[in-house]
């Protein structure tokens, strides 16, 4: 049963349900991580310890007081996970997958390199995408693991490791909900990153064109009710004074993550434009044009995170993107606002941003 030993553990569970589950349920209208995961945890100790590790770690960061219990819960979860992964038949199920999501969040919050850790092993990741079209908690968890794999790829500049083709059969390609539209463009964004970071093939013009057409088609297919309530380039001094930001504004309470990944997909596509990497002087011209477009789209994605502060997932996404693309921001005003945003993000969410801030400061102010 659920290993709740004291009031503190009960508080951690409630904190997870009320505060943290929404972080991962952002593209899941069924709210599987808020509603289903706590129920499953009563019968699946690995999931229970994963919740307690994640929640207690977040509370530790927010309170600012060391708490050994979060490491203890994490260790207990790993002790249960190791023999499961050693099962030659392959014991991956939706509860294990949900536990992996929470353990990876714990490790990111502890700044552990999850990509080389047990839960980042190819043995486990190879089976994740099989859940992409199965519905329920398993499918919801598989989409979160996809976003987490994208984040690892951005931070470490490594290829995507999941089988992206399996996601083509998800219900997200049949549904017309805002969550389904968001998942589709997130999937497309991952395909762009997989295309650009693959070590097996060169940048192929036909594939690049297909990806561009897919991104355009996604944007054209969005129903009117999902489009932003307000958008502004925020170019004038008066507008910047009103918004207290130098970044573009795009306000919406739905599809925030979707539009953010739309602009990121466009930016990544320009980064990997084969014309900018071909030998010859024409590549120089293409690269200059691409750089302007890249910055414009990165500014939009960053503005979405800043202006829609209640959507924590959008903050995480831009945090990881800045690891890969922070050098594109040359303006001192933009740099200062980004550093302020990251500092505020740490205070409000507990998410560690110091390593990224130090990296950006080193790059931006190295002269």
C-alpha positions in Angstrom: 0.0 0.0 0.0 0.9 3.7 0.0 3.9 4.2 2.3 2.6 7.2 4.2 4.3 7.1 7.6 3.5 10.5 9.0 1.9 13.8 8.6 4.9 15.2 6.6 4.4 12.6 3.9 0.7 13.3 3.7 1.6 17.0 3.3 4.0 16.1 0.5 1.2 14.1 -1.3 -1.2 17.0 -1.0 1.4 19.5 -2.2 2.0 17.3 -5.3 -1.7 17.1 -6.0 -2.5 20.8 -5.5 0.7 22.4 -6.8 2.9 20.1 -8.9 0.7 17.8 -10.9 -0.4 20.8 -13.1 3.2 21.1 -14.3 2.9 17.8 -16.1 -0.8 17.8 -16.9 -0.6 20.9 -19.0 -1.3 19.0 -22.3 -3.6 16.4 -20.7 -7.2 17.5 -20.3 -7.9 14.3 -18.3 -5.3 15.4 -15.7 -3.9 11.9 -15.3 -1.0 13.0 -13.0 -3.3 14.9 -10.6 -6.2 12.4 -10.6 -4.9 9.0 -11.6 -1.3 8.9 -10.4 -2.2 9.3 -6.6 -4.7 6.5 -6.9 -2.2 4.2 -8.6 0.4 5.1 -6.0 -1.6 3.3 -3.3 -0.8 0.0 -5.1 2.5 0.8 -6.7 5.2 1.8 -4.1 7.7 2.9 -6.8 5.2 5.6 -7.9 4.5 6.6 -4.3 8.2 7.1 -3.5 8.6 9.0 -6.8 5.8 11.4 -5.8 7.3 11.9 -2.3 10.8 12.5 -3.7 9.6 15.1 -6.3 7.3 16.9 -3.9 9.7 17.0 -0.9 12.5 18.2 -3.2 10.3 21.0 -4.4 9.3 22.0 -0.8 13.0 21.9 0.1 13.9 24.4 -2.6 11.0 26.7 -1.9 11.6 26.8 1.8 15.3 27.0 1.5 16.0 24.4 4.2 17.9 21.2 3.6 15.7 18.1 3.9 17.4 14.6 3.8 14.0 12.9 3.3 13.9 13.8 -0.4 17.1 12.0 -1.1 15.9 9.0 1.0 12.7 8.8 -1.0 14.7 9.0 -4.3 17.0 6.2 -3.1 14.1 4.0 -2.2 12.5 4.6 -5.6 15.7 3.6 -7.4 16.0 0.5 -5.3 12.6 -0.6 -6.5 13.3 0.5 -10.1 16.6 -1.4 -10.6 15.1 -4.9 -10.4 12.2 -3.9 -12.6 14.5 -2.8 -15.3 16.5 -6.0 -15.0 13.5 -8.0 -15.9 14.4 -9.6 -19.2 10.8 -9.7 -20.3 10.5 -6.0 -20.0 8.3 -4.8 -17.2 7.5 -1.3 -18.6 3.9 -0.3 -17.8 2.0 3.0 -17.4 2.8 3.2 -13.6 6.5 2.7 -14.2 6.4 5.3 -17.0 4.6 7.8 -14.7 7.3 7.1 -12.0 10.0 7.8 -14.5 8.4 11.2 -15.4 8.5 12.2 -11.7 12.0 10.9 -11.0 13.3 12.8 -14.0 11.7 16.0 -12.7 13.3 15.3 -9.3 16.7 14.8 -10.9 16.3 17.9 -13.0 15.5 19.9 -9.9 18.6 18.4 -8.2 20.6 19.2 -11.4 21.6 15.5 -11.8 22.5 14.5 -15.3 19.4 12.4 -16.0 20.6 11.5 -19.5 23.4 9.3 -18.2 21.4 8.1 -15.2 19.4 4.9 -14.8 16.1 6.4 -15.8 17.7 7.9 -18.9 18.9 4.5 -20.1 18.1 3.5 -23.7 16.7 0.2 -22.3 13.9 2.1 -20.7 13.4 4.9 -23.3 13.1 2.4 -26.2 9.8 1.2 -24.9 8.3 4.6 -24.0 6.9 5.5 -27.4 4.9 2.3 -27.5 2.5 3.9 -25.1 1.9 7.0 -27.4 -1.3 5.5 -28.9 -2.6 3.5 -25.9 -4.6 6.2 -24.2 -4.9 6.9 -20.4 -2.0 7.4 -18.1 0.5 5.6 -20.3 -0.1 7.9 -23.3 -0.2 11.0 -21.1 3.2 10.0 -19.6 4.7 9.2 -22.9 4.0 12.7 -24.1 5.7 14.1 -21.0 8.7 11.9 -21.6 8.8 13.2 -25.1 9.0 16.8 -23.8 11.7 15.8 -21.3 13.7 14.1 -24.1 13.5 17.3 -26.1 14.8 19.2 -23.0 17.8 16.9 -22.7 18.6 17.3 -26.4 18.5 21.1 -26.0 20.6 21.2 -22.9 23.2 18.7 -24.0 23.1 19.3 -27.7 22.5 15.6 -28.3 20.1 13.7 -30.7 16.6 12.9 -29.6 16.5 9.3 -28.4 12.8 8.4 -28.5 11.1 6.8 -31.5 9.1 9.8 -32.8 7.2 7.8 -35.4 5.1 6.0 -32.8 3.5 9.3 -31.8 1.9 9.7 -35.2 -0.7 7.2 -34.1 -1.7 9.0 -30.9 -5.2 10.3 -30.4 -3.7 13.8 -30.5 -3.7 13.5 -34.3 -7.5 12.8 -34.3 -8.8 15.0 -31.5 -9.6 18.7 -31.9 -8.9 19.8 -28.3 -6.3 22.5 -27.5 -4.2 19.8 -25.8 -4.2 17.8 -29.0 -3.1 20.8 -31.1 -0.3 21.5 -28.6 0.9 17.9 -28.7 1.0 17.9 -32.5 3.3 20.9 -32.7 5.4 19.7 -29.8 5.9 16.5 -31.8 6.8 18.5 -34.9 9.2 20.6 -32.9 10.9 17.3 -31.7 11.1 16.1 -35.3 12.9 19.3 -36.3 15.4 18.8 -33.5 15.8 15.2 -34.3 16.5 16.1 -38.0 19.1 18.8 -37.0 20.9 16.8 -34.4 21.0 13.4 -36.0 24.6 12.0 -36.4 23.5 9.4 -39.0 22.4 11.6 -41.8 23.3 14.9 -43.4 20.8 17.8 -43.5 18.4 16.9 -46.3 16.6 19.6 -48.2 13.5 17.5 -48.9 13.0 16.5 -45.3 13.5 20.2 -44.2 10.8 21.3 -46.7 8.4 18.7 -45.4 9.0 19.8 -41.8 8.4 23.5 -42.8 5.2 22.6 -44.6 4.0 20.6 -41.5 4.7 23.6 -39.2 2.8 25.9 -41.6 -0.1 23.5 -41.9 -0.4 23.2 -38.1 -0.6 27.0 -37.8 -3.2 27.3 -40.5 -5.4 24.5 -39.0 -5.8 26.2 -35.6 -9.5 27.0 -34.9 -10.3 30.6 -34.2 -11.2 29.9 -30.5 -7.7 28.7 -29.8 -5.9 31.7 -31.2 -4.4 34.3 -28.9 -6.6 37.0 -27.3 -3.9 39.6 -27.8 -0.6 39.9 -29.6 1.9 42.8 -29.9 5.4 43.0 -31.3 6.2 45.4 -28.4 8.6 47.4 -30.5 7.9 50.9 -29.2 9.2 52.4 -26.0 5.7 53.2 -24.9 4.5 49.6 -25.3 7.6 48.3 -23.5 6.9 50.7 -20.6 3.3 49.4 -20.4 4.3 45.7 -20.4 7.6 46.2 -18.5 9.2 44.0 -21.1 11.2 44.3 -24.3 9.9 41.0 -25.6 6.7 40.5 -27.8 3.4 39.9 -26.0 1.1 37.1 -26.8 -1.6 36.4 -24.2 -3.7 33.3 -24.1 -5.0 30.9 -21.5 -5.0 27.9 -23.8 -2.5 26.6 -26.3 0.3 28.6 -24.6 2.7 25.7 -24.9 1.5 25.0 -28.4 2.3 28.5 -29.7 5.6 28.5 -27.9 6.7 25.3 -29.6 5.4 26.7 -32.9 7.9 29.6 -32.7 10.6 27.3 -31.4 10.1 24.8 -34.3 10.4 27.7 -36.8 13.6 28.9 -35.0 15.2 25.4 -35.0 14.2 24.9 -38.6 16.1 28.1 -39.6 19.1 27.0 -37.6 19.2 23.7 -39.5 18.4 25.2 -43.0 20.6 23.2 -45.3 21.1 26.3 -47.5 23.0 28.0 -44.6 25.4 25.1 -44.3 26.2 24.4 -48.0 29.7 25.3 -49.3 29.9 28.6 -51.1 29.2 32.3 -50.6 25.4 31.9 -51.0 25.4 30.2 -47.6 26.6 33.4 -46.0 23.6 35.3 -47.2 21.2 32.5 -46.2 22.8 32.4 -42.7 22.3 36.1 -42.2 18.7 35.9 -43.2 18.1 32.9 -41.1 19.7 34.5 -38.0 17.2 37.4 -38.2 14.3 34.9 -38.4 15.8 32.7 -35.6 16.1 35.7 -33.2 12.5 36.9 -34.1 11.1 33.5 -33.3 13.2 33.0 -30.1 11.9 36.4 -28.9 8.3 35.3 -29.5 8.9 32.0 -27.6 10.6 33.9 -24.7 7.9 36.5 -24.6 5.2 33.8 -24.3 7.0 32.4 -21.3 7.4 35.8 -19.6 3.9 37.1 -20.3 2.1 33.9 -19.4 3.8 33.3 -16.1 1.1 31.0 -14.7 2.0 28.4 -17.3 5.0 26.9 -15.6 5.7 24.5 -18.5 6.4 27.4 -20.8 9.0 28.6 -18.4 10.7 25.2 -18.3 10.7 25.1 -22.1 12.4 28.4 -22.5 14.9 27.6 -19.8 16.1 24.6 -21.7 16.0 26.4 -25.0 18.3 29.1 -23.6 20.9 26.5 -22.9 21.0 25.8 -26.6 20.2 29.2 -28.1 21.0 31.9 -25.5 23.8 33.3 -27.7 21.3 34.6 -30.2 20.3 37.4 -27.8 22.7 40.3 -28.3 20.7 43.2 -26.9 21.7 44.3 -23.4 18.0 44.9 -22.5 17.0 41.4 -23.6 19.9 39.9 -21.7 19.0 41.7 -18.5 15.4 40.8 -18.8 16.2 37.1 -19.4 18.5 37.0 -16.3 15.7 38.6 -14.3 13.2 36.2 -15.6 15.4 33.2 -14.7 16.0 34.6 -11.2 12.2 35.1 -10.7 11.6 31.6 -12.1 13.8 30.1 -9.4 12.0 32.1 -6.6 8.5 31.2 -7.8 8.9 27.6 -8.9 12.0 26.4 -7.1 13.5 25.4 -10.4 17.3 25.7 -10.3 18.5 28.3 -12.9 21.9 29.3 -11.5 23.9 27.1 -13.8 22.1 28.5 -16.8 22.5 32.1 -15.6 26.2 31.6 -15.0 26.5 30.1 -18.5 24.7 33.0 -20.1 26.7 35.6 -18.2 29.9 34.0 -19.2 28.9 34.0 -22.9 27.3 37.4 -23.0 29.9 39.3 -21.0 33.1 37.4 -21.9 34.6 40.5 -23.5 
